[in-house]
Amino acid sequence: MFELVIPKDIGIDIDVPETGTTYDENAQIKAVTLMQASGLTTLADDSGLEVDALGGEPGIRSARYAGENATDADRIAYLLAKIKDVPLEKRTARFVCVMAIAEPKGKIHLCRGICQGVINQEPRGDSGHGYDPVFYLPKLAKTMAELPMGVKNEISHRGQAAKKAREILMKLV
């Protein structure tokens, strides 16, 4: 079996710059950097929101879309302003997550999760973070921020990637 720890738990306090141009690259950069600092098999991720009407924006810049110090509310307001004239049926989007597992012996595994949805015209719900209040799931008739945590973890991009990562990690023990 293995024990999951965060860098702070083992005395590591480094900020890993996301200098890649894809989710895969950013996840790998973080996983490899932290693996080298710890000597342990390391899991790291990168994720973002891709809106088709914006040509895939904000993408890997999702956290910095409205500026470096923007809040979740700022990012949502910025996104909604950019697509204010786009009809709901053309607001298709997806959350993407890539988890990288870096092994000390040099092998890297990538796990991808994607959750399809639509950008709602206004925020709804108070659970979750980031763009969750405007990420609408037509099949459930709710935004991601309106879902119970168990449901969200089952269907989300991170939940999907984490299931795949768990399968790989179980084979490594």
Phi, psi and omega per residue, in radians:
M1 nan 2.894 3.121
F2 -2.239 2.821 3.109
E3 -2.015 2.256 3.124
L4 -1.534 2.173 3.092
V5 -2.261 2.708 3.028
I6 -1.743 2.749 -3.071
P7 -0.873 -0.751 -3.119
K8 -1.029 -0.600 3.137
D9 -1.056 -0.478 -3.087
I10 -2.013 0.399 3.021
G11 1.382 0.352 3.124
I12 -1.830 2.183 3.136
D13 -2.359 1.378 3.103
I14 -2.212 2.520 3.078
D15 -1.745 2.029 -3.093
V16 -1.634 1.990 3.131
P17 -1.140 2.402 3.102
E18 -1.566 1.504 -3.055
T19 -1.722 -0.002 3.139
G20 -1.298 2.967 3.123
T21 -1.886 0.003 3.111
T22 -2.429 2.870 3.053
Y23 -1.043 -0.741 -3.135
D24 -0.986 -0.864 -3.105
E25 -1.105 -0.799 -3.121
N26 -1.106 -0.748 3.119
A27 -1.086 -0.744 3.131
Q28 -1.135 -0.755 3.132
I29 -0.999 -0.826 -3.121
K30 -1.147 -0.805 -3.099
A31 -1.115 -0.790 -3.110
V32 -1.167 -0.759 3.140
T33 -1.050 -0.801 -3.127
L34 -1.268 -0.556 3.062
M35 -1.133 -0.743 3.139
Q36 -1.148 -0.628 3.136
A37 -1.272 -0.530 -3.054
S38 -1.800 -0.471 -3.031
G39 1.353 0.130 -3.087
L40 -1.896 2.711 2.953
T41 -1.025 2.280 -2.975
T42 -2.229 2.440 3.092
L43 -1.983 2.275 3.069
A44 -2.517 2.768 -3.121
D45 -2.378 2.898 2.921
D46 -2.451 2.513 -3.108
S47 -2.622 2.909 3.113
G48 -3.019 3.071 3.123
L49 -1.902 2.325 3.088
E50 -2.081 2.110 -3.128
V51 -1.894 2.088 -3.060
D52 -1.044 -0.709 -3.118
A53 -1.139 -0.267 3.116
L54 -1.908 0.345 3.114
G55 1.145 0.484 3.128
G56 1.690 -0.057 3.066
E57 -1.204 2.719 -0.056
P58 -1.362 -0.299 3.060
G59 1.026 -2.355 -3.071
I60 -1.182 -0.186 3.103
R61 -1.694 0.285 -3.061
S62 -0.906 -0.769 -3.101
A63 -1.246 -0.385 -3.090
R64 -1.993 0.256 -3.003
Y65 -1.022 -0.702 -3.113
A66 -1.774 0.268 -3.130
G67 2.054 2.783 -3.036
E68 -1.027 -0.682 -3.062
N69 -1.850 0.331 -3.119
A70 -1.210 2.577 3.064
T71 -1.531 2.997 3.057
D72 -1.002 -0.744 3.136
A73 -1.087 -0.685 3.096
D74 -1.092 -0.776 -3.116
R75 -1.132 -0.728 3.120
I76 -1.117 -0.807 3.140
A77 -1.057 -0.730 3.130
Y78 -1.100 -0.813 3.125
L79 -1.066 -0.844 -3.110
L80 -1.109 -0.630 3.104
A81 -1.130 -0.645 -3.118
K82 -1.220 -0.445 -3.105
I83 -2.051 0.369 -3.054
K84 -1.003 -0.549 -3.115
D85 -1.684 0.097 -3.137
V86 -1.570 2.165 3.131
P87 -1.129 2.657 -3.062
L88 -0.898 -0.715 -3.088
E89 -1.190 -0.242 3.108
K90 -1.852 0.220 -3.119
R91 -1.734 0.549 -3.128
T92 -1.089 2.520 -3.070
A93 -2.727 2.998 3.073
R94 -2.628 2.551 2.920
F95 -1.611 2.378 3.125
V96 -2.183 2.392 3.051
C97 -2.352 2.351 3.002
V98 -2.125 2.172 3.044
M99 -1.853 2.316 3.096
A100 -1.949 2.361 3.040
I101 -1.973 2.073 3.127
A102 -1.888 2.118 3.102
E103 -1.628 2.545 3.116
P104 -0.999 -0.490 3.130
K105 -1.366 0.026 3.005
G106 1.862 -0.208 -3.124
K107 -1.363 2.439 3.103
I108 -2.147 2.310 3.092
H109 -1.982 2.438 3.085
L110 -2.053 2.384 3.139
C111 -2.239 2.216 -3.070
R112 -2.019 2.462 3.021
G113 -2.306 2.458 3.139
I114 -2.346 2.353 3.081
C115 -2.182 2.068 -3.094
Q116 -1.527 2.521 3.099
G117 -2.891 -2.790 -3.116
V118 -2.412 2.561 3.092
I119 -1.454 2.041 3.139
N120 -1.188 2.788 -3.115
Q121 -1.349 -0.308 3.095
E122 -2.653 2.695 3.129
P123 -1.147 2.508 3.052
R124 -2.504 2.403 3.086
G125 1.669 2.733 -3.095
D126 -2.233 0.305 3.107
S127 -1.839 2.731 3.119
G128 1.473 -2.842 -3.100
H129 -2.693 -3.120 3.080
G130 1.033 -2.248 -3.080
Y131 -1.544 0.085 -3.099
D132 -0.884 -0.711 -3.104
P133 -1.154 -0.299 3.116
V134 -1.978 0.026 3.133
F135 -1.603 1.786 -3.024
Y136 -1.658 2.354 3.134
L137 -1.894 1.738 -3.064
P138 -0.940 -0.688 -3.107
K139 -1.127 -0.488 -3.137
L140 -1.797 -0.145 -3.110
A141 0.949 0.676 3.130
K142 -2.543 2.734 2.956
T143 -1.430 2.871 3.097
M144 -1.023 -0.572 -3.109
A145 -1.329 -0.140 3.102
E146 -1.710 -0.073 -3.069
L147 -1.496 2.554 2.963
P148 -1.120 2.589 -3.063
M149 -0.952 -0.696 -3.136
G150 -1.068 -0.740 3.125
V151 -1.181 -0.795 -3.135
K152 -1.026 -0.811 -3.128
N153 -1.099 -0.519 -3.134
E154 -1.272 -0.657 -3.005
I155 -1.868 -0.252 -3.029
S156 -1.197 2.834 3.074
H157 -1.039 -0.718 3.115
R158 -1.205 -0.701 3.104
G159 -1.064 -0.742 3.124
Q160 -1.125 -0.806 3.137
A161 -1.132 -0.686 -3.127
A162 -1.127 -0.664 3.094
K163 -1.059 -0.761 3.130
K164 -1.159 -0.715 3.134
A165 -1.128 -0.696 3.133
R166 -1.060 -0.729 3.121
E167 -1.039 -0.739 3.136
I168 -1.186 -0.809 -3.123
L169 -1.067 -0.641 3.134
M170 -1.126 -0.521 3.112
K171 -1.348 -0.351 -3.094
L172 -1.478 -0.290 -3.101
V173 -1.512 nan nan
